[in-house]
Amino acid sequence: MRSFVRWEDGEALWLRRAPLPEAHGSEGLRFPEGDGDRTLLERVAKGDVEREPSVVRARRGSPDDATLERWDRATLLEAWQRGEVLLHPTVPPIAFERPSLDPNEWEVAPNVRMLPVRTATLLPATHTNTFLVGAERLCLIEPAPTDAAERERLVRWIRRAPGKLVAIAITHHHPDHVGAIDLARELGVPLVAHAANADRVRATIDERLDEGDALPLDAITLRAMHTPGHAPGHLCFAEDRSRTTIVGDMVAGVGTILVAPGEGDMREYLASIERLRSDDAHFALPAHGGVLSRPAALYAHYVAHRLAREAKILGALVAHGPATADELLPTAYDDAPKAAWPLAVLSTAAHLEKLALEGRVMREGSRWRVR
């Protein structure tokens, strides 16, 4: 547990710069590691304040502390709006008198709120992040939970907001993202998604978004990015003022991303990652895990990692001769625990399908061989 201090001097805030602590997503709200260039401005009240272990504990301090920085509210607000700083969840309610709608929410950019809710997702994650975007007009992105208590928590979160819900949107159709998709009908708002989800969800898509389409929400406009590969109708939502992008299951702050044959396509997935990389957002908000700072570096890592694994799969096929995806695992995934192999075999098959499309391998029945 660390201690942080705020001290008021007229309209000034004394704030401490700190790296982003550990990722959240497995057990609720915690915070992911930063990279030094992006920082977290921490704020707590004067005096002794005790908060939940997942947040902070504060003790008395002095503005003479050399680690504190003096900020005026207007400058801090402008920097936050431009995505130049990431504020600890305790900052906006005090610094800007913005209401906190749930103890575990994080307003990561002005009017872009994130709340992790428990879902039946792939371990190590146990939560899916949901998002409430807008001020007077609100859009809920990722109606994720099936659990009745978590669903009710989501409804309370919406109803506590000062604005009016006008839409519910999904990034894609997977069960840990659409568990409460029927809230659109219950709350009387349209369901917004890419058309490729139409036959994959148990609800009617009322408004369809594709690459470059806009979802206007007062002063905020979300720009849709069609990013297939993990799922055919996967959308990301970019908020350009703060350069913050809701990225769904394209990358993760906890666990990894599965690209499986059938709905998944490794070529499309890698192309979509490169698409996100070229967009050069300041922050990425994944469905699982915490805020990702300077995500372009992470996107480059994802591509390099996938291509390195693909090279191992191809090398294993050359050494083994004609083989099934399962038979390649001991060589292609010799650096991974066997407990991961049931998912690894799906990834292997997805890479083999990509290599086949590129004319480097071919399939003969259930086996693959090098061309």
C-alpha positions as CSV (number, residue, x, y, z in Angstrom):
1,M,0.0,0.0,0.0
2,R,1.4,3.4,-0.9
3,S,0.6,6.9,0.4
4,F,-0.4,9.9,-1.7
5,V,-1.0,13.5,-0.7
6,R,-3.2,16.3,-2.0
7,W,-2.9,19.9,-0.6
8,E,-5.0,22.8,-1.6
9,D,-3.6,26.3,-2.2
10,G,-6.4,28.5,-3.5
11,E,-7.2,26.9,-6.9
12,A,-4.1,24.8,-6.9
13,L,-3.8,21.0,-6.6
14,W,-0.6,19.4,-5.3
15,L,-0.3,16.1,-7.1
16,R,2.2,13.2,-7.2
17,R,3.3,11.7,-10.4
18,A,3.5,7.9,-10.3
19,P,3.7,4.9,-12.6
20,L,0.5,3.0,-13.2
21,P,0.4,0.2,-10.7
22,E,-0.7,-3.3,-11.4
23,A,-3.4,-4.4,-13.9
24,H,-7.0,-4.7,-13.0
25,G,-9.5,-7.1,-14.6
26,S,-8.9,-10.3,-12.7
27,E,-10.2,-9.2,-9.4
28,G,-11.9,-5.9,-10.1
29,L,-10.4,-2.4,-10.2
30,R,-6.6,-2.1,-10.0
31,F,-4.3,-0.3,-12.3
32,P,-1.8,-1.4,-15.0
33,E,1.9,-0.6,-15.4
34,G,2.9,2.5,-17.3
35,D,6.0,3.2,-19.4
36,G,7.4,6.4,-17.8
37,D,6.3,8.8,-20.6
38,R,2.6,8.5,-19.6
39,T,2.0,9.1,-16.0
40,L,-0.8,8.8,-13.4
41,L,-1.6,11.9,-11.3
42,E,-2.6,10.6,-7.9
43,R,-5.0,12.6,-5.6
44,V,-6.3,11.9,-2.1
45,A,-7.8,14.2,0.5
46,K,-6.2,16.0,3.4
47,G,-5.8,14.1,6.5
48,D,-6.0,10.4,7.1
49,V,-8.1,8.6,4.5
50,E,-8.7,4.9,4.4
51,R,-10.0,3.4,1.1
52,E,-10.5,-0.1,-0.1
53,P,-7.2,-2.0,-0.6
54,S,-7.7,-1.9,-4.4
55,V,-7.4,1.9,-4.4
56,V,-5.1,3.9,-2.0
57,R,-4.4,4.7,1.6
58,A,-3.4,8.3,2.5
59,R,-1.5,9.9,5.3
60,R,-0.9,13.6,6.2
61,G,1.7,15.4,4.1
62,S,3.0,18.8,3.1
63,P,3.2,20.7,-0.2
64,D,6.8,21.2,0.6
65,D,7.3,17.6,-0.4
66,A,9.6,17.7,-3.5
67,T,7.7,14.9,-5.1
68,L,4.5,16.9,-5.4
69,E,3.6,19.1,-8.4
70,R,1.5,22.2,-8.3
71,W,-1.4,22.2,-10.9
72,D,-4.2,24.6,-11.3
73,R,-7.5,23.1,-12.2
74,A,-7.9,24.7,-15.6
75,T,-4.5,23.4,-16.8
76,L,-5.1,20.0,-15.4
77,L,-8.5,19.8,-17.1
78,E,-7.1,20.8,-20.5
79,A,-4.3,18.2,-20.2
80,W,-6.8,15.5,-19.2
81,Q,-9.1,16.4,-22.1
82,R,-6.2,16.1,-24.6
83,G,-5.1,12.7,-23.2
84,E,-1.8,14.1,-22.0
85,V,-2.3,12.8,-18.4
86,L,-4.2,9.9,-16.9
87,L,-5.9,10.8,-13.7
88,H,-6.3,8.4,-10.8
89,P,-10.0,7.6,-10.3
90,T,-10.1,9.7,-7.1
91,V,-9.0,12.9,-8.9
92,P,-12.0,14.0,-11.1
93,P,-14.7,13.9,-8.3
94,I,-12.7,16.3,-6.2
95,A,-10.7,18.4,-8.7
96,F,-13.6,18.9,-11.1
97,E,-16.6,18.1,-8.9
98,R,-17.5,15.2,-11.2
99,P,-19.8,12.6,-9.6
100,S,-18.5,9.1,-9.1
101,L,-21.2,6.7,-10.2
102,D,-19.7,3.5,-8.7
103,P,-16.8,2.8,-6.3
104,N,-14.9,0.8,-8.9
105,E,-15.4,3.0,-12.0
106,W,-12.6,4.9,-13.6
107,E,-13.2,8.1,-15.7
108,V,-10.2,7.6,-17.8
109,A,-10.9,10.6,-20.1
110,P,-13.6,13.2,-19.7
111,N,-17.0,11.5,-20.0
112,V,-15.4,8.1,-20.8
113,R,-16.1,5.9,-17.8
114,M,-14.9,2.3,-17.4
115,L,-16.3,-0.3,-15.0
116,P,-15.2,-3.9,-14.7
117,V,-18.0,-6.4,-14.1
118,R,-17.8,-10.1,-13.4
119,T,-18.3,-12.3,-16.4
120,A,-17.7,-16.0,-17.5
121,T,-14.6,-15.1,-19.6
122,L,-11.4,-16.9,-20.2
123,L,-8.9,-17.1,-17.3
124,P,-6.9,-15.4,-16.0
125,A,-9.4,-12.6,-16.5
126,T,-12.7,-12.9,-14.6
127,H,-14.1,-9.5,-15.5
128,T,-15.1,-7.6,-18.7
129,N,-14.8,-3.9,-18.8
130,T,-18.0,-1.9,-19.7
131,F,-17.9,1.7,-20.7
132,L,-20.3,4.6,-20.3
133,V,-19.5,7.4,-22.7
134,G,-21.1,10.8,-23.0
135,A,-22.5,13.6,-20.8
136,E,-26.1,14.6,-21.6
137,R,-26.4,11.7,-24.2
138,L,-24.9,8.4,-23.1
139,C,-23.9,5.2,-24.8
140,L,-23.1,2.0,-22.9
141,I,-20.5,-0.1,-24.6
142,E,-20.2,-3.9,-23.7
143,P,-23.4,-5.0,-21.9
144,A,-21.3,-7.9,-20.6
145,P,-22.6,-9.6,-17.5
146,T,-25.0,-12.6,-17.2
147,D,-24.9,-12.6,-13.4
148,A,-28.1,-11.0,-12.0
149,A,-26.3,-8.9,-9.3
150,E,-23.7,-7.6,-11.8
151,R,-26.5,-6.8,-14.3
152,E,-28.3,-4.8,-11.7
153,R,-25.1,-3.0,-10.8
154,L,-24.8,-2.0,-14.4
155,V,-28.3,-0.6,-14.5
156,R,-27.6,1.4,-11.3
157,W,-24.5,2.8,-12.9
158,I,-26.5,4.0,-15.9
159,R,-29.3,5.5,-13.7
160,R,-26.9,7.4,-11.5
161,A,-25.4,9.1,-14.5
162,P,-26.6,12.7,-15.0
163,G,-27.3,12.2,-18.7
164,K,-29.7,10.0,-20.6
165,L,-28.9,6.7,-22.1
166,V,-29.5,6.8,-25.9
167,A,-27.8,3.6,-27.2
168,I,-26.1,0.4,-26.2
169,A,-23.2,-0.8,-28.4
170,I,-21.1,-4.0,-28.5
171,T,-17.6,-4.5,-29.8
172,H,-18.5,-8.1,-30.9
173,H,-20.7,-11.0,-30.3
174,H,-18.8,-13.2,-27.9
175,P,-20.7,-14.3,-24.7
176,D,-18.6,-12.3,-22.2
177,H,-19.4,-9.1,-24.1
178,V,-23.2,-9.5,-24.6
179,G,-24.5,-11.3,-21.5
180,A,-26.9,-8.4,-20.8
181,I,-27.6,-7.4,-24.4
182,D,-31.3,-7.5,-23.8
183,L,-30.9,-4.3,-21.7
184,A,-31.3,-2.4,-24.9
185,R,-34.9,-3.5,-25.2
186,E,-35.5,-3.3,-21.4
187,L,-34.2,0.3,-21.3
188,G,-35.8,1.3,-24.6
189,V,-32.7,2.2,-26.5
190,P,-31.2,1.0,-29.9
191,L,-28.6,-1.7,-30.0
192,V,-25.6,-0.6,-32.1
193,A,-23.1,-3.0,-33.7
194,H,-21.4,-4.1,-36.9
195,A,-23.7,-5.9,-39.4
196,A,-21.6,-9.1,-39.1
197,N,-23.0,-9.6,-35.6
198,A,-26.6,-9.7,-36.9
199,D,-26.8,-13.5,-37.0
200,R,-24.5,-14.0,-34.0
201,V,-26.5,-12.4,-31.2
202,R,-29.8,-13.1,-29.6
203,A,-31.1,-9.5,-30.2
204,T,-32.0,-7.3,-33.2
205,I,-29.3,-4.8,-34.2
206,D,-31.1,-1.5,-34.6
207,E,-28.2,0.6,-35.9
208,R,-25.2,-0.7,-37.8
209,L,-21.8,0.9,-37.8
210,D,-18.9,0.3,-40.1
211,E,-15.4,1.7,-40.6
212,G,-15.3,5.4,-40.1
213,D,-19.0,5.8,-39.0
214,A,-19.6,8.3,-36.2
215,L,-21.6,7.8,-33.0
216,P,-22.3,11.4,-31.8
217,L,-22.7,12.0,-28.1
218,D,-22.9,15.7,-27.3
219,A,-19.3,17.1,-27.2
220,I,-18.0,13.6,-27.7
221,T,-18.0,11.7,-31.0
222,L,-17.0,8.0,-31.1
223,R,-15.4,7.0,-34.4
224,A,-16.0,3.3,-35.3
225,M,-13.1,1.2,-36.5
226,H,-13.9,-2.1,-38.1
227,T,-11.2,-4.5,-36.8
228,P,-12.0,-8.1,-37.8
229,G,-9.8,-11.0,-37.0
230,H,-10.7,-12.0,-33.5
231,A,-14.3,-11.9,-34.6
232,P,-15.8,-10.9,-38.0
233,G,-17.8,-7.9,-36.7
234,H,-15.4,-6.6,-34.2
235,L,-15.5,-2.8,-33.7
236,C,-13.2,-0.4,-31.8
237,F,-14.5,3.0,-30.7
238,A,-12.1,5.9,-30.9
239,E,-12.6,9.2,-28.9
240,D,-10.3,11.5,-30.8
241,R,-10.2,14.5,-28.5
242,S,-8.4,12.5,-25.7
243,R,-7.0,10.0,-28.2
244,T,-8.5,7.2,-26.2
245,T,-9.8,4.0,-28.0
246,I,-12.0,1.3,-26.6
247,V,-10.4,-1.8,-28.2
248,G,-12.5,-4.7,-27.0
249,D,-10.7,-8.0,-27.6
250,M,-8.0,-6.8,-29.9
251,V,-5.4,-6.7,-27.1
252,A,-5.7,-7.4,-23.4
253,G,-4.2,-6.0,-20.1
254,V,-4.6,-9.4,-18.5
255,G,-4.4,-12.8,-20.3
256,T,-4.0,-13.0,-24.1
257,I,-6.2,-12.9,-27.2
258,L,-7.4,-16.0,-28.9
259,V,-7.7,-16.1,-32.7
260,A,-9.5,-19.4,-33.5
261,P,-10.4,-20.9,-36.9
262,G,-13.9,-20.4,-38.1
263,E,-14.8,-16.9,-36.7
264,G,-11.2,-15.9,-36.3
265,D,-8.8,-15.0,-39.1
266,M,-5.1,-14.5,-38.3
267,R,-4.4,-12.5,-41.4
268,E,-7.3,-10.1,-40.7
269,Y,-6.3,-10.0,-37.0
270,L,-2.7,-8.9,-37.7
271,A,-3.9,-6.3,-40.3
272,S,-6.4,-4.9,-37.7
273,I,-3.7,-4.6,-35.1
274,E,-1.5,-2.7,-37.6
275,R,-4.6,-0.5,-38.3
276,L,-4.8,0.3,-34.6
277,R,-1.1,0.9,-34.4
278,S,-1.3,3.5,-37.2
279,D,-4.1,5.3,-35.4
280,D,-1.6,6.2,-32.7
281,A,-3.9,6.6,-29.7
282,H,-2.6,7.8,-26.3
283,F,-4.6,5.1,-24.4
284,A,-6.3,1.9,-25.3
285,L,-9.1,0.5,-23.1
286,P,-9.3,-3.3,-23.5
287,A,-12.2,-5.5,-22.5
288,H,-9.9,-7.4,-20.0
289,G,-7.3,-5.7,-17.9
290,G,-6.5,-2.0,-17.3
291,V,-5.8,1.1,-19.3
292,L,-2.9,0.5,-21.8
293,S,-0.6,3.5,-22.1
294,R,1.1,4.2,-25.5
295,P,-0.5,1.2,-27.0
296,A,1.4,1.5,-30.4
297,A,4.3,-0.3,-28.7
298,L,2.0,-3.0,-27.4
299,Y,0.5,-3.5,-30.9
300,A,4.0,-3.9,-32.4
301,H,4.8,-6.4,-29.7
302,Y,1.6,-8.4,-30.5
303,V,2.4,-8.6,-34.2
304,A,6.1,-9.5,-33.5
305,H,5.0,-12.2,-31.1
306,R,2.4,-13.7,-33.4
307,L,4.9,-13.8,-36.3
308,A,7.6,-15.4,-34.2
309,R,5.1,-18.1,-33.1
310,E,4.1,-18.6,-36.7
311,A,7.8,-19.1,-37.6
312,K,8.0,-21.8,-34.9
313,I,4.9,-23.5,-36.3
314,L,6.3,-23.5,-39.8
315,G,9.6,-24.7,-38.6
316,A,7.9,-27.5,-36.6
317,L,6.0,-28.5,-39.8
318,V,9.3,-28.6,-41.8
319,A,11.0,-30.8,-39.2
320,H,8.0,-33.1,-38.6
321,G,6.7,-33.6,-42.1
322,P,2.9,-33.8,-42.7
323,A,1.2,-33.3,-39.3
324,T,-2.0,-32.2,-37.6
325,A,-2.0,-29.1,-35.5
326,D,-2.0,-31.2,-32.4
327,E,1.2,-33.0,-33.5
328,L,3.0,-29.7,-33.9
329,L,2.3,-28.5,-30.4
330,P,5.3,-30.1,-28.6
331,T,7.7,-28.3,-30.8
332,A,5.8,-25.1,-31.7
333,Y,4.7,-24.5,-28.1
334,D,7.6,-26.0,-26.2
335,D,7.9,-22.8,-24.2
336,A,4.3,-22.9,-23.0
337,P,2.7,-25.0,-20.2
338,K,0.7,-28.0,-21.4
339,A,-2.3,-26.5,-19.6
340,A,-2.3,-23.9,-22.4
341,W,-2.3,-26.4,-25.3
342,P,-6.1,-26.8,-25.7
343,L,-6.1,-23.1,-26.7
344,A,-2.7,-23.2,-28.4
345,V,-3.9,-25.8,-30.9
346,L,-6.6,-23.4,-32.0
347,S,-4.0,-20.7,-32.5
348,T,-1.8,-23.1,-34.4
349,A,-4.6,-24.0,-36.7
350,A,-5.3,-20.3,-37.3
351,H,-1.7,-19.7,-38.2
352,L,-1.7,-22.7,-40.6
353,E,-4.8,-21.4,-42.3
354,K,-3.0,-18.0,-42.8
355,L,0.1,-19.8,-44.2
356,A,-2.2,-21.8,-46.6
357,L,-3.7,-18.6,-47.9
358,E,-0.2,-17.3,-48.5
359,G,0.6,-20.4,-50.4
360,R,3.3,-21.6,-48.0
361,V,1.5,-24.7,-46.7
362,M,-1.3,-26.9,-47.8
363,R,-3.9,-29.1,-46.2
364,E,-4.4,-32.8,-46.9
365,G,-7.3,-34.1,-44.9
366,S,-6.6,-33.4,-41.3
367,R,-2.9,-33.0,-41.9
368,W,-0.8,-30.1,-43.1
369,R,2.4,-30.1,-45.1
370,V,4.8,-27.5,-46.5
371,R,4.4,-26.7,-50.2
